Amino acid sequence: MGILESIDARLERIERRLAKCDAPLPSGGEWVDQQKSPLGRRRHCAAVRRMKAEGDARVFVRGRRHLMAPEALAEELARLSLESPAGAAGASANDAQADEAGTGVYGRALQKALAAGGSR
């Protein structure tokens, strides 16, 4: 392969990459990228990569932008949250007793981490 063919092949690859970057965003509302995400850039990008590997259609990557649908972002925030549904400020005495017994949200999270090989 000569130098001209090599350059031509590289230009074709560059054109395909640019076409992907310039493609319009899927319709369906607002998209949240890593710059505006409450997860932060690193967690947002990691979540998009994970969800994309799982086949979730509500996330995609355009160039260097990792985009996520608001519904997917809400689910990811809920997945990462260890707060009780009532919120930390509104926790009742029953919640505190359940956490002490190891059956509350925090106790279950600790048990899950220990089962995964973590140490206390």
N, C-alpha and C positions, 0 to 999 in steps of 0.2 A: 504494500500500500504506500503510495507516494504521499508527499507532504500535503499536496492539494486535497487529496481524498480525506486525509486525516483532519485537516482544517474544516472541510465540508461536513464531516461526521460530527465534529464538535459543535459547529454552528447549528446543526439540526437538533442536537441535544439541548443546547441553550434555548433555541426557539420553543421547544416542547415545554421546558421548564417555565419560561416566561408566559406561555399560554396558560399554564396551570395557575400561575400567580394572578393573572389578569382575569380569570374566570369570574363571573358574577357570583355573589353570595347566594346560597339557597334562600328561597323565599320562605316566609313564615314568621316574620317579626324581627325583633332586635336580637343581636348576637353580642355576647360578652367576650372580649379578648383578654389576654393576660394582663394588659396594662390597666384595665378597669375592674378586674376581678377582685372581690373581697378575699379570695383565697390567697392572693399574692401571686407573683409571676411563676415561681418554681412549682408551687402546689397546683396551680391552674394548669400549667403545661403537662405536669405528670398525670393529672386527672384526665386531661384530654387524650393523652397517649394511651392510658389504661382503658378508657371507655371506647376509644377507637379500636383497640385490639379486641375488645369484647364484642365489637360489631354495632355499637350504638350509633344511630344515624343522627343524633342530636349534637354531635361534635365533629369538627373537621379542622384540617390544617391548610392554610393558604399561605404559601411562602413561609415566612417566619411567624405568622400570626396563628395562634391556637384559639379557635373560636368554639364557644359553647352556647347552647340555647339556654334561656333563663330557667326553664324547668329542670334541665340537667344540672345547672348550677345550684338550684335550690336543693335538689336531691343530694348533691355532693356535700353541700354545707351540712345537711341533716346527717349524712353518713359520718362526717368528721366530728360532729358535735358529741360531746359527752355530757352535756347538761340534761337535766331532767326536763320533760316537756313543760312542766310548770315554770321552769326557769330557776336560776340559782337563788334569786331573791325571794321567790314565792314557794320555796320548798317547805313542805309540811313536816310535822314531827314523824309521820309515818314514813316519809322518804328518808329521813335521817336514820330511823330505826332499820329500815330495809338496807341502807348502805352499810350500817354497822354489822348487820347479819350477813352481808355479802350477796344479797339478792337484789339490790338496787342497781341503778344504771352504772355507777362507778364500780361496784363489786363485780358486776358481770364483765365490764371492760377489763378489770384486773384479772379475772379468771381467764378471759380470752387471751390476754397477753401472756399469762403464765403458761397456758396450754400451748401457745405458739413457740415456747422455748425461752421466754424472757425470764428474768429473775427479779425478785422483789427487793 
